[in-house]
Amino acid sequence: MPQTGDMAPDFELPALIAGVKKRFRLSEHIGQQNVVLAFYPFNWEMVSAEQMVGLQVERERFIASGTETVGICVDSIMNTTSWEREIGPFDFPLCSDFWPHGEVSRRYGVLGDAGAARRAMFIVGKGGRIEFDRVYPASDFPIAADILDLLTKLKPAA
């Protein structure tokens, strides 16, 4: 599992952004903004819904802090599309780590034994290094306001 201080593994995944299917590549954001990677086990879970809705509610504050938020789950992009239509829309990328199954979750060390991502958060700084990492219990998630507080404490990239 990459840890604080390590370079964040790059990846490209299919993503849903405000209901539109696109691709998300981490390296396209390096040097421009911080990126919060919010791994979560499955769509259609109440805890996952609360987590993603919380990120959307604070969207403007994340943008003002120079940060993009990204949800990552092993469910298919079609499943994510249906879920986002039910509880969204979300203006940040919801990525599908479906194929090859859980590859990005595995590279970040958060793919669980049941084949789902563990609930985890990584903050990738503008310089591409992991500035914060934490795995959470499945029934818990990082509160958006707490993430914003962490972002204010990051050292600017050199």
Secondary structure in CASP SS format (residue, H / E / C, confidence):
PFRMAT SS
TARGET T0000
AUTHOR 0000-0000-0000
METHOD secondary structure of the structure
MODEL  1
M C 1.00
P C 1.00
Q C 1.00
T C 1.00
G C 1.00
D C 1.00
M E 1.00
A C 1.00
P C 1.00
D C 1.00
F C 1.00
E E 1.00
L E 1.00
P E 1.00
A E 1.00
L E 1.00
I E 1.00
A C 1.00
G C 1.00
V E 1.00
K E 1.00
K E 1.00
R E 1.00
F E 1.00
R E 1.00
L H 1.00
S H 1.00
E H 1.00
H C 1.00
I C 1.00
G C 1.00
Q C 1.00
Q C 1.00
N E 1.00
V E 1.00
V E 1.00
L E 1.00
A E 1.00
F E 1.00
Y C 1.00
P C 1.00
F C 1.00
N C 1.00
W C 1.00
E C 1.00
M H 1.00
V H 1.00
S H 1.00
A H 1.00
E H 1.00
Q H 1.00
M H 1.00
V H 1.00
G H 1.00
L H 1.00
Q H 1.00
V H 1.00
E C 1.00
R H 1.00
E H 1.00
R H 1.00
F H 1.00
I H 1.00
A H 1.00
S C 1.00
G C 1.00
T E 1.00
E E 1.00
T E 1.00
V E 1.00
G E 1.00
I E 1.00
C E 1.00
V C 1.00
D C 1.00
S C 1.00
I H 1.00
M H 1.00
N H 1.00
T H 1.00
T H 1.00
S H 1.00
W H 1.00
E H 1.00
R H 1.00
E H 1.00
I H 1.00
G C 1.00
P C 1.00
F C 1.00
D C 1.00
F C 1.00
P C 1.00
L E 1.00
C E 1.00
S E 1.00
D C 1.00
F C 1.00
W C 1.00
P C 1.00
H C 1.00
G C 1.00
E H 1.00
V H 1.00
S H 1.00
R H 1.00
R H 1.00
Y C 1.00
G C 1.00
V C 1.00
L E 1.00
G C 1.00
D C 1.00
A C 1.00
G C 1.00
A C 1.00
A E 1.00
R C 1.00
R C 1.00
A E 1.00
M E 1.00
F E 1.00
I E 1.00
V E 1.00
G C 1.00
K C 1.00
G C 1.00
G C 1.00
R E 1.00
I E 1.00
E E 1.00
F E 1.00
D E 1.00
R E 1.00
V E 1.00
Y C 1.00
P C 1.00
A C 1.00
S C 1.00
D C 1.00
F C 1.00
P C 1.00
I C 1.00
A H 1.00
A H 1.00
D H 1.00
I H 1.00
L H 1.00
D H 1.00
L H 1.00
L H 1.00
T H 1.00
K C 1.00
L C 1.00
K C 1.00
P C 1.00
A C 1.00
A C 1.00
END
